[in-house]
Amino acid sequence: MTSARWGRMKTGRCLEEQSSLLALHQDDPLFLGCYEDVLSVLDAKCSGRPRCDVRVPNDLDHIKPCYPELARYLEVSYECVKGKLVE
């Protein structure tokens, strides 16, 4: 894992539908651009494994970087590393 963020980092179709809310709260850091770095959580769960399942929001629901009524999403970057077979 190289990065993992959970929150509402930018506008998207969920916020475009609520454009009046966006106009009222666009400068509020808990409304847009709010996120938590969850790299340590996903790194512990996924790094070094051939497969990783993350249940969103179940695995991250306790982390609340934004207003509760906002739809949050997970943004992840990773790099595959060729492993060695140890005998």
Backbone as a chain_set.jsonl record, in Angstrom:
{"seq": "MTSARWGRMKTGRCLEEQSSLLALHQDDPLFLGCYEDVLSVLDAKCSGRPRCDVRVPNDLDHIKPCYPELARYLEVSYECVKGKLVE", "coords": {"N": [[0.853, -1.166, 0.0], [0.554, 2.197, -0.84], [-0.778, 4.597, -0.437], [-3.752, 5.643, 1.293], [-6.893, 6.951, 1.652], [-9.793, 7.985, 3.382], [-12.864, 9.419, 3.091], [-14.35, 12.49, 2.028], [-13.035, 13.699, -0.527], [-13.266, 15.292, -2.825], [-15.582, 16.94, -5.118], [-18.306, 15.169, -6.595], [-20.619, 12.929, -8.205], [-22.447, 12.462, -6.11], [-22.354, 14.777, -4.515], [-22.927, 16.73, -6.389], [-25.629, 16.464, -6.791], [-26.57, 17.68, -4.55], [-26.241, 20.482, -4.767], [-27.003, 22.931, -3.595], [-26.344, 22.574, -0.912], [-23.593, 22.28, -1.202], [-22.875, 24.857, -2.062], [-23.405, 26.301, 0.248], [-21.603, 25.206, 2.108], [-19.012, 25.015, 1.053], [-16.503, 25.992, 1.88], [-16.102, 24.817, 4.277], [-14.149, 22.698, 6.184], [-15.03, 20.201, 7.06], [-16.845, 19.419, 5.247], [-16.045, 19.362, 2.503], [-13.151, 18.041, 1.125], [-12.476, 16.74, 3.342], [-10.906, 14.182, 5.033], [-9.47, 11.13, 6.241], [-6.306, 9.795, 6.82], [-5.864, 6.528, 6.18], [-3.913, 4.697, 5.824], [-2.309, 3.147, 7.577], [-4.204, 1.384, 8.648], [-5.128, -0.071, 6.368], [-2.699, -0.987, 5.408], [-1.868, -2.754, 7.411], [-3.843, -4.641, 7.106], [-3.667, -5.476, 4.444], [-1.067, -5.38, 3.134], [1.609, -7.313, 1.809], [0.147, -9.527, 1.203], [-1.404, -11.852, -1.056], [-3.997, -11.293, -1.738], [-6.638, -9.078, -0.851], [-9.404, -8.104, 1.018], [-11.495, -5.461, 1.608], [-14.037, -4.235, 3.468], [-16.169, -1.795, 2.756], [-18.506, 0.391, 4.028], [-17.866, -0.946, 6.403], [-15.289, -1.778, 7.54], [-14.172, 0.676, 7.951], [-15.963, 2.343, 9.147], [-15.946, 3.376, 11.73], [-14.284, 5.533, 11.585], [-14.572, 8.884, 11.227], [-14.187, 11.437, 9.42], [-15.664, 13.486, 8.299], [-18.815, 15.314, 8.034], [-21.506, 13.338, 9.263], [-23.688, 12.804, 7.505], [-22.681, 12.974, 4.963], [-21.741, 11.303, 1.98], [-19.096, 9.071, 1.958], [-15.958, 7.963, 0.564], [-13.444, 5.57, -0.415], [-10.109, 5.992, -1.276], [-7.421, 4.587, -2.786], [-3.996, 3.717, -3.264], [-1.671, 1.454, -4.586], [1.123, -0.762, -4.923], [2.251, -3.458, -6.726], [4.438, -5.971, -5.725], [6.892, -8.2, -6.661], [7.095, -11.314, -5.2], [9.221, -13.591, -3.237], [9.799, -17.032, -3.121], [10.165, -18.728, -0.212], [11.918, -21.394, 1.063]], "CA": [[0.0, 0.0, 0.0], [1.33, 3.434, -0.859], [-1.614, 5.626, 0.176], [-5.152, 5.277, 1.513], [-7.648, 8.046, 2.265], [-11.209, 7.712, 3.568], [-13.596, 10.652, 3.354], [-14.95, 13.175, 0.879], [-11.91, 14.508, -0.957], [-13.628, 16.231, -3.896], [-16.968, 16.821, -5.552], [-18.628, 14.051, -7.472], [-22.051, 12.892, -8.497], [-23.243, 12.535, -4.88], [-22.441, 16.166, -4.072], [-23.539, 17.548, -7.428], [-27.071, 16.396, -6.566], [-26.857, 18.546, -3.416], [-25.464, 21.683, -5.077], [-27.299, 24.008, -2.645], [-25.516, 22.299, 0.265], [-22.206, 22.561, -1.58], [-22.709, 26.311, -2.076], [-23.404, 26.778, 1.637], [-20.535, 24.637, 2.931], [-17.821, 24.703, 0.262], [-15.279, 26.35, 2.593], [-16.095, 24.095, 5.543], [-13.25, 21.542, 6.031], [-15.717, 18.939, 7.348], [-17.793, 19.155, 4.169], [-15.348, 19.012, 1.261], [-11.724, 17.954, 1.401], [-12.297, 16.099, 4.644], [-10.524, 12.776, 4.916], [-8.549, 10.588, 7.242], [-5.291, 8.898, 6.258], [-6.105, 5.192, 6.735], [-2.86, 3.834, 5.302], [-1.883, 2.167, 8.58], [-5.265, 0.375, 8.762], [-5.115, -0.935, 5.192], [-1.386, -1.61, 5.324], [-1.897, -3.909, 8.318], [-4.804, -5.619, 6.606], [-3.461, -5.894, 3.058], [0.301, -5.469, 2.614], [2.275, -8.609, 1.877], [-0.803, -10.602, 0.947], [-1.753, -11.951, -2.475], [-5.365, -10.832, -1.923], [-7.103, -8.286, 0.281], [-10.799, -7.666, 0.949], [-11.827, -4.396, 2.542], [-15.483, -3.991, 3.46], [-16.45, -0.373, 2.932], [-17.818, 1.142, 5.068], [-17.733, -1.704, 7.655], [-13.938, -1.746, 8.109], [-13.746, 2.064, 8.183], [-17.108, 3.115, 9.616], [-15.632, 4.045, 12.998], [-13.478, 6.716, 11.263], [-15.539, 9.875, 10.749], [-13.512, 12.71, 9.192], [-16.587, 14.446, 7.694], [-20.165, 15.269, 8.587], [-22.035, 11.974, 9.12], [-24.629, 12.634, 6.386], [-21.964, 12.986, 3.68], [-21.26, 10.038, 1.432], [-17.631, 8.994, 1.957], [-15.412, 6.921, -0.289], [-12.066, 5.16, -0.162], [-9.186, 6.229, -2.382], [-6.253, 3.778, -2.429], [-2.94, 3.452, -4.246], [-0.823, 0.342, -4.164], [2.133, -1.208, -5.879], [2.494, -4.894, -6.62], [5.851, -6.301, -5.609], [7.104, -9.619, -6.901], [7.58, -11.976, -3.998], [10.16, -14.686, -3.335], [9.388, -18.248, -2.439], [11.131, -19.131, 0.806], [11.752, -22.83, 1.352]], "C": [[0.902, 1.234, 0.0], [0.54, 4.613, -0.301], [-3.041, 5.115, 0.316], [-5.833, 6.42, 2.252], [-9.127, 7.69, 2.274], [-11.901, 9.024, 3.896], [-14.266, 11.177, 2.108], [-13.908, 14.164, 0.388], [-12.282, 15.565, -2.004], [-15.092, 16.047, -4.275], [-17.106, 15.631, -6.489], [-20.129, 14.002, -7.63], [-22.904, 12.975, -7.232], [-23.392, 13.969, -4.405], [-23.069, 17.067, -5.122], [-25.054, 17.565, -7.279], [-27.488, 17.32, -5.426], [-26.116, 19.873, -3.589], [-25.769, 22.83, -4.125], [-26.507, 23.82, -1.356], [-24.057, 22.626, -0.013], [-21.95, 24.064, -1.557], [-22.632, 26.87, -0.658], [-22.152, 26.385, 2.408], [-19.201, 24.449, 2.222], [-16.506, 25.047, 0.959], [-15.135, 25.637, 3.933], [-15.225, 22.843, 5.4], [-13.879, 20.201, 6.399], [-16.723, 18.58, 6.262], [-17.099, 18.701, 2.89], [-13.849, 19.058, 1.534], [-11.455, 17.329, 2.752], [-11.953, 14.628, 4.415], [-9.598, 12.413, 6.058], [-7.573, 9.685, 6.494], [-5.457, 7.537, 6.942], [-5.071, 4.189, 6.22], [-2.455, 2.77, 6.321], [-2.919, 1.05, 8.742], [-5.2, -0.602, 7.592], [-3.782, -1.631, 5.005], [-1.348, -2.862, 6.198], [-2.793, -5.018, 7.784], [-4.385, -6.237, 5.267], [-2.014, -6.123, 2.615], [0.901, -6.849, 2.825], [1.362, -9.792, 1.616], [-1.136, -10.658, -0.542], [-3.162, -11.438, -2.775], [-5.8, -10.086, -0.664], [-8.548, -7.873, 0.04], [-11.03, -6.62, 2.026], [-13.314, -4.133, 2.387], [-15.725, -2.516, 3.764], [-17.96, -0.219, 3.009], [-17.489, 0.33, 6.312], [-16.353, -1.6, 8.301], [-13.492, -0.329, 8.488], [-14.829, 2.923, 8.821], [-16.851, 3.857, 10.925], [-14.814, 5.322, 12.793], [-14.398, 7.733, 10.599], [-14.867, 11.24, 10.556], [-14.425, 13.822, 8.682], [-17.907, 14.443, 8.453], [-20.772, 13.897, 8.315], [-22.957, 11.773, 7.914], [-23.957, 12.643, 5.021], [-21.572, 11.581, 3.252], [-19.741, 10.088, 1.393], [-17.198, 7.9, 0.998], [-13.953, 6.681, 0.059], [-11.251, 5.359, -1.425], [-7.865, 5.565, -1.996], [-5.282, 3.707, -3.597], [-2.09, 2.315, -3.706], [0.134, -0.019, -5.28], [2.34, -2.699, -5.661], [3.994, -5.148, -6.636], [5.981, -7.807, -5.788], [7.717, -10.253, -5.655], [8.575, -13.08, -4.284], [9.587, -15.871, -2.567], [10.496, -18.654, -1.488], [10.875, -20.578, 1.154], [12.357, -23.188, 2.675]], "O": [[1.882, 1.304, 0.742], [1.132, 5.539, 0.253], [-3.482, 4.258, -0.45], [-5.407, 6.811, 3.339], [-9.652, 7.159, 1.296], [-11.555, 9.675, 4.882], [-14.697, 10.413, 1.243], [-13.882, 15.318, 0.817], [-11.66, 16.626, -2.051], [-15.755, 15.12, -3.812], [-16.136, 15.164, -7.086], [-20.833, 14.931, -7.233], [-24.006, 13.521, -7.289], [-24.465, 14.344, -3.932], [-23.686, 18.074, -4.776], [-25.697, 18.563, -7.601], [-28.655, 17.704, -5.348], [-25.443, 20.335, -2.669], [-24.882, 23.641, -3.858], [-26.046, 24.798, -0.767], [-23.365, 23.183, 0.839], [-20.904, 24.499, -1.077], [-21.876, 27.807, -0.397], [-21.687, 27.137, 3.264], [-18.326, 23.769, 2.759], [-15.481, 24.439, 0.65], [-14.148, 25.837, 4.642], [-15.533, 21.993, 4.565], [-13.311, 19.157, 6.079], [-17.383, 17.544, 6.348], [-17.539, 17.738, 2.263], [-13.349, 20.022, 2.114], [-10.332, 17.381, 3.254], [-12.648, 13.927, 3.679], [-9.03, 13.269, 6.736], [-7.977, 8.902, 5.634], [-5.219, 7.411, 8.143], [-5.324, 2.985, 6.186], [-2.277, 1.607, 5.957], [-2.551, -0.106, 8.949], [-5.214, -1.817, 7.792], [-3.736, -2.751, 4.496], [-0.853, -3.906, 5.774], [-2.521, -6.2, 7.995], [-4.712, -7.39, 4.988], [-1.77, -6.998, 1.784], [0.725, -7.47, 3.873], [1.768, -10.941, 1.792], [-1.15, -9.627, -1.215], [-3.491, -11.176, -3.932], [-5.383, -10.42, 0.445], [-8.877, -7.35, -1.025], [-10.79, -6.864, 3.208], [-13.788, -3.842, 1.289], [-15.512, -2.055, 4.885], [-18.648, -0.677, 2.097], [-16.87, 0.876, 7.224], [-16.262, -1.356, 9.504], [-12.544, -0.159, 9.255], [-14.625, 4.121, 9.015], [-17.491, 4.875, 11.189], [-14.663, 6.111, 13.726], [-14.943, 7.471, 9.527], [-14.963, 12.104, 11.427], [-14.012, 14.981, 8.633], [-18.095, 13.67, 9.393], [-20.569, 13.344, 7.234], [-23.003, 10.677, 7.357], [-24.605, 12.346, 4.018], [-21.126, 10.772, 4.066], [-19.161, 11.034, 0.86], [-17.983, 7.014, 0.661], [-13.317, 7.486, 0.738], [-11.657, 4.944, -2.51], [-7.254, 5.937, -0.994], [-5.684, 3.645, -4.759], [-1.828, 2.236, -2.506], [-0.042, 0.38, -6.431], [2.577, -3.144, -4.537], [4.722, -4.601, -7.464], [5.273, -8.586, -5.15], [8.728, -9.783, -5.133], [8.76, -13.47, -5.437], [8.977, -15.719, -1.509], [11.629, -18.896, -1.905], [9.755, -20.954, 1.501], [12.311, -24.35, 3.08]]}, "num_chains": 1, "name": "protein.A"}
